[in-house]
C-alpha cells in the first residue's frame, strides 16, 4: 500500500474514532449518569477521556509500520 494512501486512511480512521467515541460516551453519560453525583461524572469523563487513546495508539502504530517490499 502506498504511504500516502495509508496516511489518508489513518487520518480518516482517527477522525472517525474520535467522533464515534465522543458520541457513544456522551450518549452513555446522558442515559446512565443523569442521577449521579458530580464525582461519578468527573470519574466517568476522566476515564472515558483517556480511554480513546488505546485504539488511537493502535491506528498510529499501524501507520508507523514500514511498508512491505515487493519481491
Biopython code that builds the backbone (N, CA, C, O; Angstrom):
import numpy as np
from Bio.PDB.StructureBuilder import StructureBuilder

atoms = [
    (1, "UNK", "N", (0.852, -1.171, 0.000)),
    (1, "UNK", "CA", (0.000, 0.000, 0.000)),
    (1, "UNK", "C", (0.900, 1.236, 0.000)),
    (1, "UNK", "O", (1.828, 1.321, 0.803)),
    (2, "UNK", "N", (0.640, 2.178, -0.876)),
    (2, "UNK", "CA", (1.444, 3.402, -0.896)),
    (2, "UNK", "C", (1.326, 4.171, 0.423)),
    (2, "UNK", "O", (0.272, 4.181, 1.059)),
    (3, "UNK", "N", (2.406, 4.800, 0.812)),
    (3, "UNK", "CA", (2.456, 5.509, 2.090)),
    (3, "UNK", "C", (1.425, 6.626, 2.169)),
    (3, "UNK", "O", (0.814, 6.832, 3.217)),
    (4, "UNK", "N", (1.229, 7.344, 1.079)),
    (4, "UNK", "CA", (0.259, 8.447, 1.095)),
    (4, "UNK", "C", (-1.158, 7.939, 1.310)),
    (4, "UNK", "O", (-1.938, 8.559, 2.033)),
    (5, "UNK", "N", (-1.494, 6.819, 0.691)),
    (5, "UNK", "CA", (-2.820, 6.223, 0.868)),
    (5, "UNK", "C", (-3.000, 5.726, 2.296)),
    (5, "UNK", "O", (-4.069, 5.881, 2.888)),
    (6, "UNK", "N", (-1.955, 5.133, 2.839)),
    (6, "UNK", "CA", (-2.005, 4.639, 4.209)),
    (6, "UNK", "C", (-2.228, 5.792, 5.192)),
    (6, "UNK", "O", (-3.017, 5.661, 6.128)),
    (7, "UNK", "N", (-1.551, 6.898, 4.989)),
    (7, "UNK", "CA", (-1.725, 8.069, 5.858)),
    (7, "UNK", "C", (-3.124, 8.659, 5.720)),
    (7, "UNK", "O", (-3.711, 9.094, 6.711)),
    (8, "UNK", "N", (-3.658, 8.679, 4.517)),
    (8, "UNK", "CA", (-5.006, 9.180, 4.305)),
    (8, "UNK", "C", (-6.029, 8.309, 5.032)),
    (8, "UNK", "O", (-6.927, 8.819, 5.702)),
    (9, "UNK", "N", (-5.884, 6.987, 4.892)),
    (9, "UNK", "CA", (-6.795, 6.065, 5.577)),
    (9, "UNK", "C", (-6.666, 6.228, 7.091)),
    (9, "UNK", "O", (-7.672, 6.259, 7.800)),
    (10, "UNK", "N", (-5.438, 6.332, 7.588)),
    (10, "UNK", "CA", (-5.214, 6.506, 9.016)),
    (10, "UNK", "C", (-5.829, 7.786, 9.545)),
    (10, "UNK", "O", (-6.377, 7.801, 10.647)),
    (11, "UNK", "N", (-5.746, 8.857, 8.777)),
    (11, "UNK", "CA", (-6.335, 10.124, 9.196)),
    (11, "UNK", "C", (-7.841, 10.006, 9.305)),
    (11, "UNK", "O", (-8.434, 10.462, 10.282)),
    (12, "UNK", "N", (-8.469, 9.391, 8.299)),
    (12, "UNK", "CA", (-9.917, 9.210, 8.356)),
    (12, "UNK", "C", (-10.322, 8.285, 9.498)),
    (12, "UNK", "O", (-11.342, 8.517, 10.147)),
    (13, "UNK", "N", (-9.540, 7.245, 9.751)),
    (13, "UNK", "CA", (-9.832, 6.346, 10.865)),
    (13, "UNK", "C", (-9.749, 7.065, 12.210)),
    (13, "UNK", "O", (-10.602, 6.866, 13.075)),
    (14, "UNK", "N", (-8.734, 7.892, 12.386)),
    (14, "UNK", "CA", (-8.595, 8.629, 13.645)),
    (14, "UNK", "C", (-9.732, 9.626, 13.847)),
    (14, "UNK", "O", (-10.271, 9.740, 14.948)),
    (15, "UNK", "N", (-10.094, 10.338, 12.803)),
    (15, "UNK", "CA", (-11.198, 11.299, 12.912)),
    (15, "UNK", "C", (-12.508, 10.574, 13.207)),
    (15, "UNK", "O", (-13.286, 11.016, 14.052)),
    (16, "UNK", "N", (-12.752, 9.467, 12.518)),
    (16, "UNK", "CA", (-13.974, 8.695, 12.762)),
    (16, "UNK", "C", (-13.974, 8.124, 14.173)),
    (16, "UNK", "O", (-15.013, 8.116, 14.835)),
    (17, "UNK", "N", (-12.829, 7.648, 14.643)),
    (17, "UNK", "CA", (-12.737, 7.120, 16.000)),
    (17, "UNK", "C", (-13.112, 8.177, 17.026)),
    (17, "UNK", "O", (-13.903, 7.909, 17.931)),
    (18, "UNK", "N", (-12.559, 9.361, 16.896)),
    (18, "UNK", "CA", (-12.831, 10.422, 17.868)),
    (18, "UNK", "C", (-14.302, 10.820, 17.835)),
    (18, "UNK", "O", (-14.916, 10.990, 18.889)),
    (19, "UNK", "N", (-14.871, 10.971, 16.657)),
    (19, "UNK", "CA", (-16.274, 11.387, 16.554)),
    (19, "UNK", "C", (-17.198, 10.316, 17.109)),
    (19, "UNK", "O", (-18.080, 10.617, 17.915)),
    (20, "UNK", "N", (-17.009, 9.073, 16.691)),
    (20, "UNK", "CA", (-17.884, 7.993, 17.152)),
    (20, "UNK", "C", (-17.710, 7.764, 18.645)),
    (20, "UNK", "O", (-18.693, 7.567, 19.359)),
    (21, "UNK", "N", (-16.475, 7.787, 19.123)),
    (21, "UNK", "CA", (-16.234, 7.575, 20.551)),
    (21, "UNK", "C", (-16.877, 8.682, 21.385)),
    (21, "UNK", "O", (-17.480, 8.404, 22.421)),
    (22, "UNK", "N", (-16.755, 9.925, 20.945)),
    (22, "UNK", "CA", (-17.361, 11.036, 21.690)),
    (22, "UNK", "C", (-18.881, 10.906, 21.722)),
    (22, "UNK", "O", (-19.504, 11.150, 22.755)),
    (23, "UNK", "N", (-19.475, 10.525, 20.603)),
    (23, "UNK", "CA", (-20.929, 10.349, 20.577)),
    (23, "UNK", "C", (-21.375, 9.218, 21.493)),
    (23, "UNK", "O", (-22.340, 9.373, 22.241)),
    (24, "UNK", "N", (-20.694, 8.097, 21.442)),
    (24, "UNK", "CA", (-21.066, 6.956, 22.290)),
    (24, "UNK", "C", (-20.875, 7.296, 23.761)),
    (24, "UNK", "O", (-21.737, 6.979, 24.580)),
    (25, "UNK", "N", (-19.772, 7.930, 24.110)),
    (25, "UNK", "CA", (-19.537, 8.302, 25.510)),
    (25, "UNK", "C", (-20.572, 9.306, 25.996)),
    (25, "UNK", "O", (-21.035, 9.214, 27.133)),
    (26, "UNK", "N", (-20.937, 10.256, 25.155)),
    (26, "UNK", "CA", (-21.948, 11.250, 25.551)),
    (26, "UNK", "C", (-23.323, 10.618, 25.700)),
    (26, "UNK", "O", (-24.047, 10.931, 26.644)),
    (27, "UNK", "N", (-23.688, 9.739, 24.785)),
    (27, "UNK", "CA", (-24.984, 9.065, 24.880)),
    (27, "UNK", "C", (-25.042, 8.207, 26.140)),
    (27, "UNK", "O", (-26.052, 8.195, 26.845)),
    (28, "UNK", "N", (-23.957, 7.491, 26.420)),
    (28, "UNK", "CA", (-23.907, 6.668, 27.623)),
    (28, "UNK", "C", (-24.018, 7.544, 28.873)),
    (28, "UNK", "O", (-24.726, 7.194, 29.817)),
    (29, "UNK", "N", (-23.324, 8.672, 28.879)),
    (29, "UNK", "CA", (-23.359, 9.567, 30.039)),
    (29, "UNK", "C", (-24.759, 10.121, 30.263)),
    (29, "UNK", "O", (-25.217, 10.183, 31.404)),
    (30, "UNK", "N", (-25.436, 10.518, 29.217)),
    (30, "UNK", "CA", (-26.780, 11.066, 29.352)),
    (30, "UNK", "C", (-27.755, 9.985, 29.815)),
    (30, "UNK", "O", (-28.627, 10.246, 30.644)),
    (31, "UNK", "N", (-27.609, 8.784, 29.286)),
    (31, "UNK", "CA", (-28.542, 7.701, 29.610)),
    (31, "UNK", "C", (-28.325, 7.141, 31.016)),
    (31, "UNK", "O", (-29.294, 6.804, 31.697)),
    (32, "UNK", "N", (-27.086, 7.037, 31.455)),
    (32, "UNK", "CA", (-26.787, 6.344, 32.715)),
    (32, "UNK", "C", (-26.412, 7.248, 33.878)),
    (32, "UNK", "O", (-26.600, 6.861, 35.031)),
    (33, "UNK", "N", (-25.896, 8.417, 33.619)),
    (33, "UNK", "CA", (-25.355, 9.247, 34.702)),
    (33, "UNK", "C", (-26.237, 10.437, 35.066)),
    (33, "UNK", "O", (-25.790, 11.350, 35.760)),
    (34, "UNK", "N", (-27.470, 10.435, 34.610)),
    (34, "UNK", "CA", (-28.308, 11.614, 34.849)),
    (34, "UNK", "C", (-28.595, 11.835, 36.329)),
    (34, "UNK", "O", (-28.764, 12.982, 36.742)),
    (35, "UNK", "N", (-28.654, 10.804, 37.130)),
    (35, "UNK", "CA", (-28.974, 10.928, 38.558)),
    (35, "UNK", "C", (-27.736, 10.808, 39.442)),
    (35, "UNK", "O", (-27.855, 10.813, 40.667)),
    (36, "UNK", "N", (-26.567, 10.703, 38.853)),
    (36, "UNK", "CA", (-25.342, 10.511, 39.628)),
    (36, "UNK", "C", (-24.790, 11.845, 40.110)),
    (36, "UNK", "O", (-25.150, 12.917, 39.623)),
    (37, "UNK", "N", (-23.908, 11.731, 41.082)),
    (37, "UNK", "CA", (-23.286, 12.924, 41.650)),
    (37, "UNK", "C", (-22.147, 13.446, 40.800)),
    (37, "UNK", "O", (-21.773, 12.842, 39.795)),
    (38, "UNK", "N", (-21.603, 14.576, 41.216)),
    (38, "UNK", "CA", (-20.537, 15.197, 40.425)),
    (38, "UNK", "C", (-19.253, 14.365, 40.381)),
    (38, "UNK", "O", (-18.525, 14.428, 39.390)),
    (39, "UNK", "N", (-18.957, 13.591, 41.424)),
    (39, "UNK", "CA", (-17.744, 12.777, 41.414)),
    (39, "UNK", "C", (-17.848, 11.631, 40.418)),
    (39, "UNK", "O", (-16.863, 11.269, 39.775)),
    (40, "UNK", "N", (-19.028, 11.069, 40.295)),
    (40, "UNK", "CA", (-19.229, 9.999, 39.314)),
    (40, "UNK", "C", (-19.063, 10.564, 37.906)),
    (40, "UNK", "O", (-18.451, 9.934, 37.044)),
    (41, "UNK", "N", (-19.611, 11.750, 37.682)),
    (41, "UNK", "CA", (-19.451, 12.413, 36.380)),
    (41, "UNK", "C", (-17.977, 12.688, 36.103)),
    (41, "UNK", "O", (-17.481, 12.428, 35.007)),
    (42, "UNK", "N", (-17.293, 13.209, 37.096)),
    (42, "UNK", "CA", (-15.875, 13.516, 36.933)),
    (42, "UNK", "C", (-15.083, 12.266, 36.592)),
    (42, "UNK", "O", (-14.286, 12.277, 35.654)),
    (43, "UNK", "N", (-15.288, 11.192, 37.335)),
    (43, "UNK", "CA", (-14.551, 9.955, 37.079)),
    (43, "UNK", "C", (-14.892, 9.354, 35.717)),
    (43, "UNK", "O", (-14.010, 8.871, 35.008)),
    (44, "UNK", "N", (-16.183, 9.386, 35.355)),
    (44, "UNK", "CA", (-16.568, 8.846, 34.056)),
    (44, "UNK", "C", (-15.899, 9.603, 32.923)),
    (44, "UNK", "O", (-15.322, 8.994, 32.022)),
    (45, "UNK", "N", (-15.972, 10.917, 32.964)),
    (45, "UNK", "CA", (-15.398, 11.702, 31.871)),
    (45, "UNK", "C", (-13.872, 11.684, 31.890)),
    (45, "UNK", "O", (-13.242, 11.815, 30.841)),
    (46, "UNK", "N", (-13.279, 11.526, 33.055)),
    (46, "UNK", "CA", (-11.833, 11.376, 33.122)),
    (46, "UNK", "C", (-11.410, 10.067, 32.456)),
    (46, "UNK", "O", (-10.511, 10.056, 31.614)),
    (47, "UNK", "N", (-12.054, 8.975, 32.832)),
    (47, "UNK", "CA", (-11.701, 7.675, 32.255)),
    (47, "UNK", "C", (-12.062, 7.581, 30.775)),
    (47, "UNK", "O", (-11.271, 7.088, 29.971)),
    (48, "UNK", "N", (-13.241, 8.047, 30.419)),
    (48, "UNK", "CA", (-13.630, 7.962, 29.010)),
    (48, "UNK", "C", (-12.809, 8.932, 28.151)),
    (48, "UNK", "O", (-12.615, 8.693, 26.960)),
    (49, "UNK", "N", (-12.336, 10.002, 28.740)),
    (49, "UNK", "CA", (-11.481, 10.926, 28.015)),
    (49, "UNK", "C", (-10.096, 10.359, 27.742)),
    (49, "UNK", "O", (-9.435, 10.755, 26.782)),
    (50, "UNK", "N", (-9.660, 9.432, 28.587)),
    (50, "UNK", "CA", (-8.354, 8.808, 28.397)),
    (50, "UNK", "C", (-8.435, 7.488, 27.632)),
    (50, "UNK", "O", (-7.452, 7.066, 27.024)),
    (51, "UNK", "N", (-9.584, 6.843, 27.656)),
    (51, "UNK", "CA", (-9.721, 5.511, 27.081)),
    (51, "UNK", "C", (-9.619, 5.493, 25.557)),
    (51, "UNK", "O", (-9.204, 4.484, 24.988)),
    (52, "UNK", "N", (-9.981, 6.571, 24.890)),
    (52, "UNK", "CA", (-9.932, 6.597, 23.427)),
    (52, "UNK", "C", (-8.503, 6.512, 22.907)),
    (52, "UNK", "O", (-8.280, 6.220, 21.732)),
    (53, "UNK", "N", (-7.534, 6.768, 23.786)),
    (53, "UNK", "CA", (-6.137, 6.759, 23.378)),
    (53, "UNK", "C", (-5.696, 5.349, 22.974)),
    (53, "UNK", "O", (-4.852, 5.199, 22.091)),
    (54, "UNK", "N", (-6.258, 4.313, 23.610)),
    (54, "UNK", "CA", (-5.843, 2.942, 23.304)),
    (54, "UNK", "C", (-6.105, 2.556, 21.848)),
    (54, "UNK", "O", (-5.176, 2.095, 21.184)),
    (55, "UNK", "N", (-7.328, 2.719, 21.314)),
    (55, "UNK", "CA", (-7.493, 2.395, 19.896)),
    (55, "UNK", "C", (-6.737, 3.357, 18.976)),
    (55, "UNK", "O", (-6.299, 2.964, 17.894)),
    (56, "UNK", "N", (-6.583, 4.604, 19.398)),
    (56, "UNK", "CA", (-5.818, 5.554, 18.578)),
    (56, "UNK", "C", (-4.352, 5.138, 18.494)),
    (56, "UNK", "O", (-3.714, 5.310, 17.456)),
    (57, "UNK", "N", (-3.820, 4.593, 19.586)),
    (57, "UNK", "CA", (-2.443, 4.103, 19.557)),
    (57, "UNK", "C", (-2.296, 2.948, 18.568)),
    (57, "UNK", "O", (-1.273, 2.835, 17.893)),
    (58, "UNK", "N", (-3.306, 2.101, 18.481)),
    (58, "UNK", "CA", (-3.259, 1.008, 17.522)),
    (58, "UNK", "C", (-3.236, 1.510, 16.092)),
    (58, "UNK", "O", (-2.498, 0.986, 15.257)),
    (59, "UNK", "N", (-4.038, 2.518, 15.809)),
    (59, "UNK", "CA", (-4.057, 3.096, 14.460)),
    (59, "UNK", "C", (-2.716, 3.748, 14.146)),
    (59, "UNK", "O", (-2.184, 3.577, 13.050)),
    (60, "UNK", "N", (-2.175, 4.488, 15.093)),
    (60, "UNK", "CA", (-0.897, 5.165, 14.869)),
    (60, "UNK", "C", (0.231, 4.149, 14.718)),
    (60, "UNK", "O", (1.139, 4.338, 13.908)),
    (61, "UNK", "N", (0.170, 3.076, 15.496)),
    (61, "UNK", "CA", (1.183, 2.020, 15.361)),
    (61, "UNK", "C", (1.121, 1.398, 13.969)),
    (61, "UNK", "O", (2.156, 1.117, 13.364)),
    (62, "UNK", "N", (-0.096, 1.182, 13.461)),
    (62, "UNK", "CA", (-0.255, 0.657, 12.107)),
    (62, "UNK", "C", (0.322, 1.624, 11.077)),
    (62, "UNK", "O", (0.922, 1.208, 10.086)),
    (63, "UNK", "N", (0.131, 2.916, 11.326)),
    (63, "UNK", "CA", (0.664, 3.917, 10.396)),
    (63, "UNK", "C", (2.192, 3.926, 10.386)),
    (63, "UNK", "O", (2.805, 4.230, 9.362)),
    (64, "UNK", "N", (2.796, 3.599, 11.503)),
    (64, "UNK", "CA", (4.243, 3.670, 11.609)),
    (64, "UNK", "C", (4.941, 2.423, 11.065)),
    (64, "UNK", "O", (6.162, 2.429, 10.905)),
    (65, "UNK", "N", (4.194, 1.354, 10.779)),
    (65, "UNK", "CA", (4.814, 0.151, 10.232)),
    (65, "UNK", "C", (5.415, 0.439, 8.867)),
    (65, "UNK", "O", (4.834, 1.149, 8.045)),
    (66, "UNK", "N", (6.572, -0.121, 8.652)),
    (66, "UNK", "CA", (7.249, 0.054, 7.365)),
    (66, "UNK", "C", (6.478, -0.704, 6.282)),
    (66, "UNK", "O", (5.991, -1.808, 6.524)),
    (67, "UNK", "N", (6.369, -0.122, 5.109)),
    (67, "UNK", "CA", (5.687, -0.851, 4.016)),
    (67, "UNK", "C", (6.479, -2.076, 3.603)),
    (67, "UNK", "O", (7.710, -2.086, 3.643)),
    (68, "UNK", "N", (5.757, -3.101, 3.208)),
    (68, "UNK", "CA", (6.417, -4.335, 2.748)),
    (68, "UNK", "C", (7.070, -4.096, 1.396)),
    (68, "UNK", "O", (6.530, -3.389, 0.545)),
    (69, "UNK", "N", (8.205, -4.679, 1.219)),
    (69, "UNK", "CA", (8.872, -4.551, -0.067)),
    (69, "UNK", "C", (8.378, -5.665, -0.994)),
    (69, "UNK", "O", (8.119, -6.787, -0.557)),
    (70, "UNK", "N", (8.255, -5.338, -2.257)),
    (70, "UNK", "CA", (7.811, -6.330, -3.260)),
    (70, "UNK", "C", (9.003, -7.151, -3.699)),
    (70, "UNK", "O", (10.106, -6.629, -3.858)),
    (71, "UNK", "N", (8.780, -8.425, -3.893)),
    (71, "UNK", "CA", (9.870, -9.303, -4.334)),
    (71, "UNK", "C", (9.713, -9.638, -5.783)),
    (71, "UNK", "O", (10.532, -10.368, -6.341)),
]
sb = StructureBuilder()
sb.init_structure("model")
sb.init_model(0)
sb.init_chain("A")
sb.init_seg("    ")
for serial, (resi, resn, name, xyz) in enumerate(atoms, 1):
    if name == "N":
        sb.init_residue(resn, " ", resi, " ")
    sb.init_atom(name, np.array(xyz, "f"), 0.0, 1.0, " ", f" {name:<3s}", serial, name[0])
structure = sb.get_structure()
